[in-house]
Amino acid sequence: METFVLITGAWHGGWSWRPVATKLRAAGHRVYTPTLPGLDLGDDPRGVTLTDCADAVVDLVEREDLTDVTLLGHSWGGYVLCGAAPRLAPRLRRNVFWSAFVPQDGESLMDAVPPHYAELFTAQAAASGEQNTVSLPFEVWQGAFMQDASEDAQRAVFGLLAPQPMGTFSEAPNQKPFFDLDVPSAYVLSVDDVALPPGEYGWTRFPERLGVTAIEAPGSHEANFTRPGELTDAFLKACA
């Protein structure tokens, strides 16, 4: 039996893992799906940082006294994983990144995304006023994140997304503790994921930073909704 702590991507809450978590639990595994600070219904997003989100994962694992844990981070959740893992090292079995960022030392998400995303996020945060949050436009979601689903499904999931605290995108992490870890890592890449364009800013730079070969899975950036069975199989392969 594996113990999974599933870390969401930006704009998502723990609810977004339900299709995958259901399959993992049916296979006999223990699964935790936290909603990170600033992203739950009624949360105040003002002032929430990347460190706050990493703290929340550490608090969960320590509070539940979990051991032999697999941390699994999606997209922006790779930043959270990298922040939490060094503090949880004795409790970890492995780290798994799914179409996730693996930042370099001092590289914020705003540094790691293509310039057109950085400009969009900056404009969204400015438009939100004192909330200082980033909301993903539906057209971007539809075309780049969940393009392998019907429009009805796209709109249903999009309606559940929360504005993302800008502090979680702008904080630049100290990555040395993560890269000094003696904990194995794996990388799962959804082959139809176009949320990042291929090339300089593409997903393939991240497994290279870990020194691993990506395990491929079908589906888009939101394969947790559109291809949960195959995605779950890829996660279990990463844990083998």
Order of alpha helices (4+ residues) and beta strands (2+ residues): beta-alpha-beta-alpha-beta-alpha-beta-alpha-alpha-beta-alpha-beta-alpha-alpha-beta-alpha-beta-alpha-alpha
